[in-house]
Amino acid sequence: MTIQRDKARRRVSRWMGTMAAAGVLATPLTAVAGPLDLYVERTAMAAADQRCGFFDSGLRAALEAGRIQTRNAALRSGATADDLSRADARARASARTVICDSEAVSAAAAHVRSAFDGFAKLRQITYPGETADWRADRTSSAQIHRWRLAQQTDFAGGQMVFGLAGRDTRPVLLALASFADGRTPYAARLIMRDETRAARPYLDLRGDLDLARRMPPAGALRTYSAEARSKAGLDLRPEAMGAGWAFRFPTEAAVRLTALDPREAVAVEFLFSQGPAVRRVYVEVGDFAVGHAFLAMASR
Protein backbone atom coordinates (compact mmCIF):
# COMPACT_ATOMS: atom_id res chain seq x y z
CA MET A 1 0.00 0.00 0.00
CA THR A 2 2.79 2.42 0.91
CA ILE A 3 4.58 1.58 -2.35
CA GLN A 4 1.45 2.45 -4.33
CA ARG A 5 1.14 5.79 -2.55
CA ASP A 6 4.83 6.61 -3.14
CA LYS A 7 4.45 5.82 -6.85
CA ALA A 8 1.43 8.12 -7.02
CA ARG A 9 3.42 10.94 -5.43
CA ARG A 10 6.27 10.54 -7.93
CA ARG A 11 3.86 10.58 -10.85
CA VAL A 12 2.12 13.65 -9.46
CA SER A 13 5.41 15.57 -9.43
CA ARG A 14 5.81 14.79 -13.15
CA TRP A 15 2.38 15.91 -14.28
CA MET A 16 2.27 19.14 -12.30
CA GLY A 17 4.48 20.76 -14.94
CA THR A 18 2.07 19.57 -17.62
CA MET A 19 -0.84 21.09 -15.74
CA ALA A 20 0.95 24.43 -15.42
CA ALA A 21 1.70 24.42 -19.14
CA ALA A 22 -1.93 23.60 -19.87
CA GLY A 23 -3.08 26.63 -17.94
CA VAL A 24 -4.83 24.60 -15.24
CA LEU A 25 -2.63 26.19 -12.58
CA ALA A 26 -2.67 29.91 -11.94
CA THR A 27 1.01 30.27 -11.02
CA PRO A 28 4.20 28.41 -11.94
CA LEU A 29 5.26 25.75 -9.45
CA THR A 30 8.74 25.13 -8.10
CA ALA A 31 10.61 21.97 -9.03
CA VAL A 32 9.85 20.46 -5.64
CA ALA A 33 6.17 20.95 -4.88
CA GLY A 34 5.05 21.57 -1.32
CA PRO A 35 1.75 20.44 0.21
CA LEU A 36 -0.02 23.70 -0.64
CA ASP A 37 1.14 23.45 -4.26
CA LEU A 38 -0.20 19.92 -4.47
CA TYR A 39 -3.49 21.06 -2.98
CA VAL A 40 -3.75 23.77 -5.65
CA GLU A 41 -3.11 21.41 -8.54
CA ARG A 42 -5.44 18.68 -7.33
CA THR A 43 -8.19 21.22 -6.68
CA ALA A 44 -7.64 22.73 -10.11
CA MET A 45 -7.82 19.36 -11.84
CA ALA A 46 -10.92 18.34 -9.87
CA ALA A 47 -12.61 21.60 -10.88
CA ALA A 48 -11.53 21.13 -14.51
CA ASP A 49 -12.98 17.62 -14.44
CA GLN A 50 -16.33 19.03 -13.31
CA ARG A 51 -16.39 21.15 -16.46
CA CYS A 52 -14.88 18.70 -18.92
CA GLY A 53 -15.73 15.22 -17.59
CA PHE A 54 -12.20 13.82 -17.87
CA PHE A 55 -12.56 10.96 -15.38
CA ASP A 56 -14.89 8.12 -14.45
CA SER A 57 -16.52 8.10 -11.04
CA GLY A 58 -13.94 5.80 -9.42
CA LEU A 59 -10.95 7.88 -10.46
CA ARG A 60 -12.80 11.07 -9.60
CA ALA A 61 -13.31 9.77 -6.05
CA ALA A 62 -9.64 8.77 -5.85
CA LEU A 63 -8.60 12.27 -6.90
CA GLU A 64 -10.89 13.76 -4.24
CA ALA A 65 -9.30 11.58 -1.55
CA GLY A 66 -5.88 12.76 -2.71
CA ARG A 67 -7.04 16.38 -2.71
CA ILE A 68 -8.21 16.16 0.90
CA GLN A 69 -4.97 14.48 1.91
CA THR A 70 -2.91 17.36 0.49
CA ARG A 71 -5.19 19.82 2.31
CA ASN A 72 -4.41 18.06 5.58
CA ALA A 73 -0.70 17.93 4.78
CA ALA A 74 -0.73 21.67 4.08
CA LEU A 75 -2.37 22.36 7.43
CA ARG A 76 0.17 20.21 9.24
CA SER A 77 3.01 22.05 7.50
CA GLY A 78 1.78 25.40 8.77
CA ALA A 79 -0.70 26.65 6.16
CA THR A 80 -3.61 28.63 7.58
CA ALA A 81 -7.28 28.39 6.72
CA ASP A 82 -6.88 31.68 4.81
CA ASP A 83 -3.99 30.19 2.83
CA LEU A 84 -6.20 27.28 1.81
CA SER A 85 -9.10 29.56 0.90
CA ARG A 86 -6.88 31.67 -1.35
CA ALA A 87 -5.34 28.56 -2.91
CA ASP A 88 -8.78 27.08 -3.52
CA ALA A 89 -10.05 30.26 -5.17
CA ARG A 90 -6.94 30.49 -7.36
CA ALA A 91 -7.24 26.88 -8.48
CA ARG A 92 -10.93 27.10 -9.31
CA ALA A 93 -10.46 30.37 -11.18
CA SER A 94 -7.77 28.73 -13.31
CA ALA A 95 -10.00 25.75 -14.04
CA ARG A 96 -12.68 28.04 -15.44
CA THR A 97 -10.33 29.05 -18.26
CA VAL A 98 -9.44 25.51 -19.33
CA ILE A 99 -10.02 24.52 -22.96
CA CYS A 100 -11.28 20.98 -22.48
CA ASP A 101 -10.15 19.50 -25.80
CA SER A 102 -6.73 21.14 -25.92
CA GLU A 103 -3.73 18.87 -26.32
CA ALA A 104 -2.01 20.13 -23.17
CA VAL A 105 -5.08 19.71 -20.95
CA SER A 106 -5.76 16.24 -22.35
CA ALA A 107 -2.16 15.30 -21.54
CA ALA A 108 -2.55 16.60 -17.98
CA ALA A 109 -5.71 14.51 -17.52
CA ALA A 110 -3.90 11.45 -18.85
CA HIS A 111 -1.14 11.94 -16.30
CA VAL A 112 -3.74 12.14 -13.54
CA ARG A 113 -5.24 8.84 -14.69
CA SER A 114 -1.82 7.23 -14.56
CA ALA A 115 -1.05 8.65 -11.12
CA PHE A 116 -4.30 7.62 -9.46
CA ASP A 117 -5.33 4.49 -11.32
CA GLY A 118 -3.43 2.18 -8.96
CA PHE A 119 -4.71 4.03 -5.90
CA ALA A 120 -8.29 3.68 -7.11
CA LYS A 121 -7.88 -0.11 -7.06
CA LEU A 122 -6.69 -0.31 -3.44
CA ARG A 123 -9.02 -1.93 -0.93
CA GLN A 124 -7.10 -1.27 2.29
CA ILE A 125 -4.84 1.55 3.40
CA THR A 126 -3.45 3.03 6.62
CA TYR A 127 -3.25 6.77 7.22
CA PRO A 128 -0.63 7.51 9.90
CA GLY A 129 -1.23 10.20 12.49
CA GLU A 130 0.79 11.82 15.25
CA THR A 131 -0.66 9.65 18.00
CA ALA A 132 -2.64 6.95 16.17
CA ASP A 133 -3.43 5.64 12.70
CA TRP A 134 -6.68 5.46 10.78
CA ARG A 135 -7.05 2.09 9.06
CA ALA A 136 -9.39 2.07 6.10
CA ASP A 137 -10.92 -1.04 4.51
CA ARG A 138 -13.36 -0.90 1.62
CA THR A 139 -13.32 -4.64 0.91
CA SER A 140 -16.74 -5.81 -0.24
CA SER A 141 -18.62 -7.76 2.44
CA ALA A 142 -22.36 -8.29 2.46
CA GLN A 143 -22.36 -10.79 5.32
CA ILE A 144 -19.73 -9.73 7.86
CA HIS A 145 -19.60 -6.57 9.92
CA ARG A 146 -16.14 -5.05 9.79
CA TRP A 147 -14.39 -1.82 10.64
CA ARG A 148 -14.29 0.34 7.53
CA LEU A 149 -12.33 3.22 9.05
CA ALA A 150 -11.03 2.77 12.57
CA GLN A 151 -8.65 4.21 15.14
CA GLN A 152 -7.74 2.09 18.16
CA THR A 153 -6.87 3.73 21.48
CA ASP A 154 -5.63 2.42 24.81
CA PHE A 155 -6.62 4.55 27.78
CA ALA A 156 -6.29 4.30 31.54
CA GLY A 157 -8.59 1.44 32.47
CA GLY A 158 -9.57 0.20 29.05
CA GLN A 159 -9.48 0.15 25.25
CA MET A 160 -11.57 1.77 22.54
CA VAL A 161 -12.02 1.43 18.81
CA PHE A 162 -13.67 4.41 17.15
CA GLY A 163 -14.74 4.91 13.57
CA LEU A 164 -17.00 3.68 10.80
CA ALA A 165 -18.20 0.08 10.72
CA GLY A 166 -20.71 -1.99 8.80
CA ARG A 167 -21.33 -4.66 6.18
CA ASP A 168 -21.69 -2.45 3.13
CA THR A 169 -20.65 0.91 1.74
CA ARG A 170 -22.77 2.89 4.19
CA PRO A 171 -21.09 2.28 7.53
CA VAL A 172 -22.20 3.89 10.79
CA LEU A 173 -20.14 5.82 13.32
CA LEU A 174 -19.36 3.68 16.37
CA ALA A 175 -17.38 3.77 19.59
CA LEU A 176 -16.63 0.29 20.93
CA ALA A 177 -15.05 0.22 24.39
CA SER A 178 -13.97 -2.31 26.99
CA PHE A 179 -13.31 -1.38 30.62
CA ALA A 180 -10.84 -3.28 32.80
CA ASP A 181 -13.10 -3.08 35.86
CA GLY A 182 -16.01 -4.61 33.93
CA ARG A 183 -18.35 -1.69 34.47
CA THR A 184 -21.12 -0.95 31.99
CA PRO A 185 -21.73 2.57 30.68
CA TYR A 186 -25.39 3.42 30.23
CA ALA A 187 -24.74 6.09 27.57
CA ALA A 188 -22.04 7.78 25.55
CA ARG A 189 -21.58 11.10 23.81
CA LEU A 190 -19.22 12.44 21.17
CA ILE A 191 -17.79 15.94 21.67
CA MET A 192 -16.10 18.08 19.03
CA ARG A 193 -15.59 21.67 17.96
CA ASP A 194 -18.73 23.46 16.85
CA GLU A 195 -17.79 25.28 13.65
CA THR A 196 -20.68 27.73 14.07
CA ARG A 197 -19.17 28.90 17.36
CA ALA A 198 -15.46 28.53 16.56
CA ALA A 199 -14.48 28.78 12.92
CA ARG A 200 -10.90 27.76 13.64
CA PRO A 201 -9.40 25.06 15.84
CA TYR A 202 -7.90 25.58 19.27
CA LEU A 203 -4.47 24.00 19.07
CA ASP A 204 -1.95 23.95 21.88
CA LEU A 205 0.97 22.26 20.14
CA ARG A 206 3.67 22.99 22.71
CA GLY A 207 6.03 20.13 23.14
CA ASP A 208 3.92 17.01 23.48
CA LEU A 209 1.02 15.18 21.90
CA ASP A 210 -1.57 15.67 24.65
CA LEU A 211 -4.84 15.52 22.73
CA ALA A 212 -6.70 17.14 25.62
CA ARG A 213 -4.96 20.40 24.66
CA ARG A 214 -6.30 20.20 21.11
CA MET A 215 -9.95 20.69 22.01
CA PRO A 216 -11.79 24.00 22.29
CA PRO A 217 -13.24 25.41 25.52
CA ALA A 218 -16.69 24.36 26.66
CA GLY A 219 -18.43 27.26 24.95
CA ALA A 220 -17.23 26.14 21.52
CA LEU A 221 -18.22 22.48 21.73
CA ARG A 222 -20.88 20.43 19.95
CA THR A 223 -22.18 17.23 21.54
CA TYR A 224 -23.78 14.21 19.89
CA SER A 225 -25.47 11.66 22.11
CA ALA A 226 -25.27 8.03 21.07
CA GLU A 227 -28.43 6.80 19.39
CA ALA A 228 -28.08 3.15 20.40
CA ARG A 229 -26.10 0.82 22.67
CA SER A 230 -25.35 -2.88 22.28
CA LYS A 231 -22.86 -5.50 23.45
CA ALA A 232 -19.72 -5.50 21.34
CA GLY A 233 -19.84 -8.36 18.85
CA LEU A 234 -16.89 -10.60 18.06
CA ASP A 235 -16.89 -9.40 14.46
CA LEU A 236 -15.84 -5.88 15.52
CA ARG A 237 -14.03 -6.50 18.80
CA PRO A 238 -10.24 -6.79 18.51
CA GLU A 239 -8.78 -10.11 19.66
CA ALA A 240 -6.97 -8.50 22.59
CA MET A 241 -10.08 -6.68 23.81
CA GLY A 242 -12.34 -8.17 26.44
CA ALA A 243 -16.11 -7.90 26.52
CA GLY A 244 -17.29 -4.41 25.76
CA TRP A 245 -20.05 -2.11 24.58
CA ALA A 246 -20.74 -0.44 21.26
CA PHE A 247 -22.42 2.95 20.90
CA ARG A 248 -23.77 4.29 17.60
CA PHE A 249 -23.66 8.02 16.85
CA PRO A 250 -25.72 10.05 14.36
CA THR A 251 -24.70 10.21 10.71
CA GLU A 252 -24.32 13.97 11.01
CA ALA A 253 -21.48 13.49 13.50
CA ALA A 254 -19.42 11.62 10.90
CA VAL A 255 -20.03 14.38 8.38
CA ARG A 256 -18.94 17.02 10.89
CA LEU A 257 -15.78 15.06 11.64
CA THR A 258 -14.68 15.31 8.01
CA ALA A 259 -14.65 19.12 8.24
CA LEU A 260 -12.33 19.35 11.25
CA ASP A 261 -8.63 20.20 11.18
CA PRO A 262 -6.46 17.05 11.13
CA ARG A 263 -4.48 18.31 14.13
CA GLU A 264 -7.58 18.55 16.31
CA ALA A 265 -8.97 16.02 18.74
CA VAL A 266 -12.48 14.91 19.57
CA ALA A 267 -13.60 13.13 22.73
CA VAL A 268 -15.88 10.22 23.50
CA GLU A 269 -17.39 10.33 26.98
CA PHE A 270 -18.85 7.19 28.56
CA LEU A 271 -21.43 7.76 31.28
CA PHE A 272 -21.81 5.55 34.36
CA SER A 273 -24.42 5.44 37.09
CA GLN A 274 -21.91 4.75 39.89
CA GLY A 275 -18.32 5.59 40.70
CA PRO A 276 -16.66 8.08 38.34
CA ALA A 277 -19.65 9.32 36.39
CA VAL A 278 -17.73 10.13 33.20
CA ARG A 279 -14.74 8.57 31.49
CA ARG A 280 -13.32 10.56 28.60
CA VAL A 281 -11.28 9.10 25.74
CA TYR A 282 -9.62 11.25 23.08
CA VAL A 283 -9.40 10.58 19.35
CA GLU A 284 -7.01 12.30 16.95
CA VAL A 285 -8.95 13.67 13.97
CA GLY A 286 -6.00 13.07 11.66
CA ASP A 287 -6.92 11.88 8.17
CA PHE A 288 -10.47 10.82 9.00
CA ALA A 289 -11.73 12.92 6.09
CA VAL A 290 -9.28 11.25 3.71
CA GLY A 291 -10.32 7.80 4.87
CA HIS A 292 -13.98 8.78 4.53
CA ALA A 293 -13.34 9.80 0.91
CA PHE A 294 -11.42 6.55 0.32
CA LEU A 295 -14.45 4.57 1.50
CA ALA A 296 -16.69 6.53 -0.87
CA MET A 297 -14.74 5.01 -3.74
CA ALA A 298 -16.35 1.65 -2.93
CA SER A 299 -19.80 2.89 -3.83
CA ARG A 300 -18.83 4.28 -7.24
N, C-alpha and C positions, 0 to 999 in steps of 0.2 A: 504493500500500500504506500509506504513512504517513497519507494522507488518511483511509483507512478506519479506521485505528487511532485517529486524533484524533476522528473522529465517534463511535466507540464510547465513548471517554472522556467526551465531552460528554453522551451519552445516559446513561451510568452515573451521572453527577452528578445527573441529573434523577430517576432511579428509586430512588436511595438513600433519599430522603425517603419515598417510597411504602413501601419495605421497612420503615423504622422504624415508620411508622404501622401497618403490618400486623402488627407484633410479631415480625418475623423477626430484627430486630437487638435486642441486649440493652440498648444505651444509645443516647441521642440522638446524632446526628452533627452536627458543625459544618457551616456553609454550604460551606466549602471542605474537602473530604475529603482527608486525607493517605493515604500508602501503607498504613499499618496499618489505617486505617478501611476502605479499599477491600478489603483482605485479609479483614477481618471480614465485610463484607457478601457478598463472593463465596463465602466459606466457608459462611456461613449459608444462602445460596440453594442452593448445591450440596447441603448436608445436607437442606434442605427438599425438594429435588427427589428425593432418595433415598427419602423418605417418601411423597411425593405424586405422583411421576412427571409433572412438569410438561413436560419437554423430551424431544425425540427424541435419539437417540444422537449425531448430529452436533453439535447445539447443546450437548449435555452436555459433549462433548469440548472444544468451543470455550470454554465456561465454565471448564473445568478448566485450560486453557492460560492463560486470563486470571487465574485464581486464583493459579497458580504465579508468574506475572509480578508480581503485586502483592506476593507474599511476597518475591521477590527485591528489588523496589523498597524494601520496608520495611527489609530488611537493609542495603541500601546507604545508606538515610537514617539509620541508627543504631539501629534496633530490635535487640534481643537475641533469642537463641533463647528465653529465658524469656518475653519480650514476646509472641512468636509463639505459644508454647504457651498462654499465658493467653487470647490473642485467639481462638485456635482453640477452646478449651474454651467460651468465652463464646458464640461463634457457634453451635456445635453444640448447646449447651444451649437457646439461643433457638429453634433450628429444631425441637426436640422439642415445643415448645408450639404450633406452627403449626396452624391449622385449615385444611385443604387447600382446602376449597371456599368459603372466605370471599371476599367481594368484594375486600377489600384485598389479600389474598395473591394472588388471581388477577390483579389489576392489576399487582402487582410482578413476577409471572412474565411477563406480557405485555411489560413494559418490558425485561426481560432478553432476551426473544426479539428485540425490536427492536434492542437494543444489540449483540447478538452475531451476528445473522443474516448481516450482510455479512461479518464476520470469518470465519464458518464456511465461506464460499464461496471465500476466498482460496486460492491454490495456491502462492504464493511470498511470502516475507516476510524481512526482515533485522532481526535483533536486535542493536543496537549495544552494544559493551562499552567498557571503559576503554582497552584496548589493541588490541582486534580485534573484528570482528563475527562473529556466527553467521548464516549464510545458509541458510534453510530452503526446501525445494522438495518439495512433495508432488504434483507433476504425475504423472499416470498414465503409466507406461512399462513395457511388458512385454518390450521388446526391447533397450533401451539402458540400460547402467549409467550412473548419474548420482549426483552428490553430493546426498544428501537433507538433510543438516545438516552444514555444513562451516565450519571456521575456517582461514584461510590465514595462514602465518607465514613471514617471512624471518628467517633466522638467519645468523650468521657462517659462511660457507662453504656455504650452500645454502638450500633452500626446503622447506616442508612444508605439506601439507594434511591436516587431522585432522578426523575426524567420522564420520558414518554415510553409507554408500553402498550402492547396490543397484538392482535393476530394479523391485522391487515395494515393498510396504508393510512389509516386514520387512528393513530394511537391516542391514548389519553394521558394526562399529566398525573403522575403518581409519586407519592413518597412512601417508601416501604422501610420500616424501621424495626429493629430488634433491641430490646433493653436487657442488660445483664442481670438486673434484679427481677426480671419476669413481670414487671408491672404492665398494666394495659391502659393506654391512653384512650380517653373517651372521645376525643376530637383532635383535630389538627388545623393549623392555619398557615398560609403562605404569605410572607411579608416582603414587599419590595418597594422601590422608589415609585412614587406617584408622579408621573411626568406632568400632570396638570398643576401640581404644586411646586415641583422642582424640575426645571427643564434640563438641568445638568447634574451629573452625579456628584456625590460627596466622596472624595477619595483622599484618605490619609495614607500616603504611600511611604511614610518614613521608616526605612530600615527593615521592617519585617513583613510577613505575609498574613497578618492578623485580619481575617475577613470581617471581624466585628467593626473594624475602623473603616470599612468600605460601604457602610450603610448610612443613609441620611438620618437626621433627627426625627423624632416621633411625628412632628407636624408635617413631614413630607412623605409619609408612608402610605401605602395602599395594602389592604389586607383582604385575602381571599380565604374564606372558610371552606374546608373540605366538604364535598357534596356526599361522600359515602365512605364507609369504613368496612373492611373485611379482613379475615385472617390472611396472612401472606401465603400464597400458594407456592408449591415446590418449583413450578415453572419459572417464577420470577425471583425466588429467594436464592442468593448466592450459596454455594456449598458450605462456606465457612460461617454462615449466619444461622443463628438459632431461630426458633419460632418468633414470628413477628406479626406486625399489622400493616396493612396497606390503606392509604387514604387517597381518594381521588379528588382532584381540584378542577375548577371550571375551565372550559376551553379558552375562555378569555385570558386566563392567567398565563397560559402558554404563549399566546399571541403577544401579551405585554412583555414577557421575558425576552422575546426576540428583538425588542426595541431598546433594551438596556445596553449600557456601555460594557464591553467585555471585562473591564477591570473591576466592575462592581460585584457586590455580593447580594444574595437574597437569603432569607432565613425561613426555616420551617420550625414552627413551634408545636410541640405535642402537649396536650392538656391532660392533667390527671386530677382525680377527685381527692386523693390523699397524698401526703408527703409534699415534696416540691411540686407546686401546681403546674409549672411550665418548664419544659426542657427545650432549649433552643439549639438548632443545628444549622450551620451556615453552608451555603452552596456558592461556589464561584460561578459567576455568569459565563465567563470565558466565551467559547465559540458555540454557545447554545444556538444562536441564530444561524450559524453556518451549518451545524448538524441538522437543524430543522429544515433548511433549504435542501440539504442532501437527501433527507427522507422524502421530500416532495418529488424528487426525481422518480421514485418508485411508482407514483400514480400517473406518470405521463405516458 
